[in-house]
């Protein structure tokens, strides 16, 4: 099991990887959405925001207003690290139930183009 700090670092790395996407891809496939990433085995949730300019840093402080995130991800800590490091394919993780994403169909299709 990974630590909370390792998961935070993995999410920071994910934001860096997202920043490397070309602007045309982001413009075409990204809409402004709130995110939550629940690390199930650590019982911690990180919150962030995705938009055309990038992926904002994740924080463990819930956004004001108490509204649920528009895209909710649930994953084990080790699987998060493996996915961010390129050792675990997102599609296989989804199909195998290792990661669960609750989002609208449109958001799922957009995310598929980015991952």
C-alpha positions as CSV (number, residue, x, y, z in Angstrom):
1,X,0.0,0.0,0.0
2,X,1.3,3.4,-1.0
3,X,1.3,6.4,1.4
4,X,-0.9,9.5,1.2
5,X,2.3,11.5,0.3
6,X,3.1,9.1,-2.5
7,X,-0.4,9.4,-3.9
8,X,-0.2,13.2,-3.7
9,X,3.1,13.1,-5.6
10,X,1.5,10.8,-8.2
11,X,-1.3,13.2,-8.7
12,X,1.2,16.1,-9.1
13,X,3.0,14.0,-11.7
14,X,-0.3,13.4,-13.5
15,X,-0.9,17.2,-13.6
16,X,2.6,17.6,-15.1
17,X,1.9,14.9,-17.7
18,X,-1.4,16.6,-18.6
19,X,0.5,19.9,-19.1
20,X,2.6,18.2,-21.7
21,X,-0.4,17.6,-24.0
22,X,-0.5,19.8,-27.0
23,X,-2.9,22.8,-26.7
24,X,-4.9,21.6,-29.7
25,X,-5.7,18.3,-28.0
26,X,-6.7,20.0,-24.8
27,X,-8.9,22.5,-26.7
28,X,-10.6,19.7,-28.5
29,X,-11.3,17.3,-25.6
30,X,-11.2,19.2,-22.3
31,X,-14.1,21.0,-20.7
32,X,-14.0,22.6,-17.3
33,X,-14.9,19.9,-14.7
34,X,-14.4,19.4,-11.0
35,X,-12.6,16.2,-10.0
36,X,-12.3,14.0,-7.0
37,X,-9.9,11.1,-6.6
38,X,-10.8,8.7,-3.8
39,X,-7.9,6.5,-2.7
40,X,-10.0,3.7,-1.3
41,X,-7.5,1.8,0.7
42,X,-6.2,5.0,2.4
43,X,-9.7,6.4,3.0
44,X,-8.6,9.8,1.6
45,X,-10.0,11.9,-1.2
46,X,-8.2,14.5,-3.3
47,X,-10.0,17.3,-5.2
48,X,-9.0,19.1,-8.3
49,X,-10.2,20.8,-11.5
50,X,-9.5,20.1,-15.1
51,X,-9.8,22.8,-17.8
52,X,-8.2,23.7,-21.1
53,X,-5.3,25.4,-19.5
54,X,-4.3,22.3,-17.5
55,X,-5.0,20.2,-14.5
56,X,-5.0,22.2,-11.2
57,X,-3.0,20.7,-8.3
58,X,-5.0,18.3,-6.2
59,X,-5.7,19.1,-2.6
60,X,-7.3,17.1,0.2
61,X,-9.6,20.1,1.0
62,X,-13.1,19.7,-0.4
63,X,-14.3,22.6,-2.6
64,X,-16.6,25.2,-1.0
65,X,-20.3,24.7,-1.5
66,X,-20.3,21.0,-0.8
67,X,-21.3,20.0,-4.3
68,X,-20.0,16.6,-5.4
69,X,-17.3,16.5,-8.1
70,X,-18.5,16.2,-11.7
71,X,-15.9,13.4,-12.3
72,X,-15.3,11.0,-9.5
73,X,-12.5,8.5,-9.6
74,X,-12.0,5.6,-7.1
75,X,-8.8,3.7,-7.1
76,X,-6.4,1.8,-4.8
77,X,-3.1,3.7,-3.9
78,X,-0.8,1.2,-5.6
79,X,-2.9,1.2,-8.8
80,X,-2.8,5.0,-8.9
81,X,1.0,5.0,-8.7
82,X,1.2,2.2,-11.4
83,X,-1.1,4.1,-13.7
84,X,0.7,7.4,-13.4
85,X,4.1,5.6,-14.0
86,X,2.8,4.0,-17.1
87,X,2.8,0.5,-15.7
88,X,-1.0,0.0,-15.6
89,X,-3.1,0.8,-18.7
90,X,-6.2,2.9,-17.8
91,X,-8.5,0.9,-20.1
92,X,-7.5,-2.4,-18.6
93,X,-7.8,-1.0,-15.1
94,X,-11.3,0.2,-15.9
95,X,-12.4,-3.1,-17.5
96,X,-10.8,-5.1,-14.6
97,X,-12.6,-3.0,-12.0
98,X,-9.3,-1.6,-10.5
99,X,-10.4,1.9,-11.2
100,X,-14.0,3.2,-11.2
101,X,-15.0,6.5,-12.8
102,X,-18.4,8.1,-12.2
103,X,-19.0,10.8,-14.8
104,X,-21.4,11.6,-17.6
105,X,-21.0,9.6,-20.8
106,X,-19.6,12.7,-22.6
107,X,-17.0,13.3,-19.9
108,X,-16.0,9.6,-20.1
109,X,-15.5,9.8,-23.9
110,X,-13.5,13.0,-23.5
111,X,-11.3,11.5,-20.8
112,X,-10.7,8.4,-23.0
113,X,-9.1,10.7,-25.6
114,X,-6.7,12.1,-23.0
115,X,-5.5,9.0,-21.2
